């Protein structure tokens, strides 16, 4: 695996490990400060919500992602009373509608959006953040990752090798490549 990394994006595994650690530390800090629910948007195969649900039974954990991904996770992860897997394609369905019935607007929350925004258009990102602002009535935290686009508008790590650029030649790709380092931001959100 390390050889493949060196041939594509040197340092990527360390980057992912540090990013995962920072996100988990941010979520844990929010839970310690009284957060009552955690919403992971575009969860993919990440296990954050499933791992923390066992440790924090008083909090509600909600994952939302594409129906195919959520179906696979339901088969692999033991059901918990405080863990919801919501299957929704957020390009076609509003976040507010997808979370109806599972999400409490009056509860302090943390939203996690990791490794998703680089695949969305600016308009889709604006809709997503507006939805979170509408949903979150109580104070909360928003943790998300962003990538600085290259001059051609495509995401690309500044240290991607020619092989990595060859493997991902078109627009929005599955291989995360970005010109600037990935920036991780944790931001407090609150209603006046």
C-alpha positions as CSV (number, residue, x, y, z in Angstrom):
1,X,0.0,0.0,0.0
2,X,2.8,2.4,0.9
3,X,4.4,1.8,-2.6
4,X,1.1,2.7,-4.3
5,X,0.9,5.9,-2.2
6,X,4.4,6.9,-3.1
7,X,3.6,6.4,-6.8
8,X,0.4,8.5,-6.6
9,X,0.2,11.0,-3.8
10,X,3.0,10.9,-1.2
11,X,1.9,11.5,2.3
12,X,-1.8,10.8,1.6
13,X,-2.2,8.1,4.2
14,X,-0.7,10.3,7.0
15,X,-3.0,13.1,5.8
16,X,-6.1,10.8,6.1
17,X,-5.0,9.5,9.5
18,X,-4.6,13.1,10.8
19,X,-7.8,14.3,9.2
20,X,-9.8,11.4,10.7
21,X,-8.2,12.0,14.1
22,X,-9.0,15.7,14.0
23,X,-12.6,15.1,13.0
24,X,-13.1,12.5,15.7
25,X,-11.5,14.8,18.3
26,X,-13.9,17.6,17.2
27,X,-16.9,15.4,17.5
28,X,-15.9,14.0,20.9
29,X,-15.3,17.6,22.1
30,X,-18.8,18.5,21.0
31,X,-20.3,15.5,22.7
32,X,-18.4,16.4,25.9
33,X,-19.8,20.0,25.6
34,X,-23.4,18.7,25.5
35,X,-24.1,17.8,21.9
36,X,-27.1,15.5,21.7
37,X,-26.8,14.3,18.1
38,X,-24.2,13.8,15.4
39,X,-25.1,13.9,11.7
40,X,-22.6,12.5,9.2
41,X,-23.5,13.8,5.7
42,X,-22.1,11.6,2.9
43,X,-20.8,9.1,5.4
44,X,-19.6,6.5,2.8
45,X,-18.0,3.6,4.5
46,X,-16.7,5.7,7.4
47,X,-17.3,4.1,10.8
48,X,-17.2,7.2,13.0
49,X,-21.0,7.2,13.9
50,X,-21.1,3.5,14.5
51,X,-18.0,3.5,16.8
52,X,-19.1,6.5,18.8
53,X,-22.8,5.4,19.1
54,X,-21.6,2.5,21.3
55,X,-19.5,4.8,23.5
56,X,-22.1,7.6,23.8
57,X,-25.5,5.9,24.2
58,X,-27.2,9.1,25.3
59,X,-26.5,10.8,21.9
60,X,-28.2,10.1,18.6
61,X,-26.0,9.3,15.6
62,X,-27.4,9.8,12.1
63,X,-25.6,8.9,8.9
64,X,-26.9,9.9,5.6
65,X,-25.6,8.7,2.3
66,X,-26.5,7.1,-1.0
67,X,-29.0,4.2,-0.7
68,X,-26.4,1.6,-2.1
69,X,-23.8,2.6,0.5
70,X,-26.3,2.6,3.4
71,X,-27.6,-0.8,2.4
72,X,-24.1,-2.3,2.5
73,X,-23.5,-0.7,5.9
74,X,-26.7,-2.0,7.4
75,X,-25.5,-5.5,6.6
76,X,-22.1,-4.9,8.1
77,X,-22.8,-2.9,11.2
78,X,-24.9,-4.1,14.2
79,X,-28.0,-2.1,14.7
80,X,-28.1,0.3,17.7
81,X,-31.0,2.1,19.3
82,X,-29.1,5.5,18.9
83,X,-27.8,5.0,15.3
84,X,-29.8,5.7,12.2
85,X,-28.7,5.0,8.7
86,X,-30.7,7.2,6.2
87,X,-30.5,6.3,2.6
88,X,-30.9,9.4,0.4
89,X,-29.4,10.8,-2.8
90,X,-28.9,14.5,-1.7
91,X,-28.6,15.6,-5.3
92,X,-32.3,14.6,-5.7
93,X,-33.6,15.0,-2.2
94,X,-33.4,17.9,0.2
95,X,-31.4,17.3,3.4
96,X,-34.3,18.6,5.5
97,X,-36.7,16.0,3.9
98,X,-34.2,13.1,4.3
99,X,-33.7,13.9,8.0
100,X,-37.4,14.3,8.8
101,X,-38.4,12.1,11.7
102,X,-34.8,11.3,12.7
103,X,-33.3,14.7,13.4
104,X,-34.3,17.0,16.3
105,X,-34.0,20.6,15.4
106,X,-33.9,21.8,19.0
107,X,-31.0,19.5,20.1
108,X,-27.4,20.7,20.1
109,X,-25.8,18.9,17.2
110,X,-22.6,18.4,15.2
111,X,-22.7,18.0,11.5
112,X,-19.7,16.2,9.8
113,X,-19.1,16.6,6.1
114,X,-15.9,14.9,5.2
115,X,-14.5,14.3,1.7
116,X,-17.8,15.2,0.1
117,X,-17.7,18.9,-0.9
118,X,-15.1,18.4,-3.6
119,X,-17.6,16.3,-5.6
120,X,-20.4,19.0,-5.4
121,X,-20.9,22.1,-7.5
122,X,-20.7,25.5,-5.8
123,X,-24.5,25.7,-6.0
124,X,-25.0,22.3,-4.4
125,X,-22.6,23.3,-1.6
126,X,-24.6,26.5,-1.0
127,X,-27.8,24.4,-0.8
128,X,-26.3,22.0,1.6
129,X,-25.0,24.7,4.0
130,X,-28.3,26.6,3.8
131,X,-30.1,23.3,4.7
132,X,-27.9,22.8,7.8
133,X,-28.5,26.5,8.8
134,X,-32.2,25.9,8.5
135,X,-32.1,22.6,10.4
136,X,-29.9,23.7,13.3
137,X,-32.0,25.7,15.7
138,X,-29.8,25.0,18.8
139,X,-26.1,25.8,19.0
140,X,-23.9,23.3,17.3
141,X,-20.8,22.5,15.4
142,X,-20.1,22.1,11.7
143,X,-17.0,20.1,10.8
144,X,-16.1,19.8,7.1
145,X,-13.3,19.3,4.7
146,X,-12.6,21.4,1.6
147,X,-10.1,21.3,-1.2
148,X,-8.5,24.3,-2.9
149,X,-9.2,23.7,-6.6
150,X,-6.3,23.8,-9.1
151,X,-6.3,26.6,-11.7
152,X,-8.4,24.4,-14.0
153,X,-11.1,24.1,-11.3
154,X,-10.5,20.4,-10.7
155,X,-9.4,19.1,-7.3
156,X,-5.8,18.0,-7.2
157,X,-3.2,17.5,-4.4
158,X,-0.2,19.7,-5.1
159,X,2.1,16.7,-4.7
160,X,0.2,14.3,-6.9
161,X,2.5,12.4,-9.2
162,X,2.0,12.2,-13.0
163,X,0.6,8.6,-12.4
164,X,-2.1,10.0,-10.1
165,X,-3.1,12.7,-12.6
166,X,-3.2,10.0,-15.4
167,X,-5.5,7.8,-13.2
168,X,-8.0,10.6,-12.7
169,X,-8.1,12.6,-15.9
170,X,-11.7,14.0,-15.9
171,X,-13.6,16.6,-13.8
172,X,-14.9,15.2,-10.5
173,X,-13.1,12.0,-9.8
174,X,-13.2,9.3,-7.2
175,X,-9.4,9.7,-6.6
176,X,-9.0,12.8,-4.3
177,X,-6.5,15.0,-6.0
178,X,-6.1,18.7,-5.2
179,X,-3.7,21.5,-5.8
180,X,-3.7,22.9,-2.3
181,X,-3.6,20.8,0.8
182,X,-6.9,19.7,2.2
183,X,-8.1,22.2,4.7
184,X,-10.1,21.0,7.7
185,X,-12.4,23.5,9.5
186,X,-14.4,23.2,12.6
187,X,-16.8,26.1,13.0
188,X,-19.3,26.9,15.7
189,X,-22.8,27.6,14.4
190,X,-25.5,29.1,16.6
191,X,-28.8,30.7,16.2
192,X,-29.2,34.3,17.5
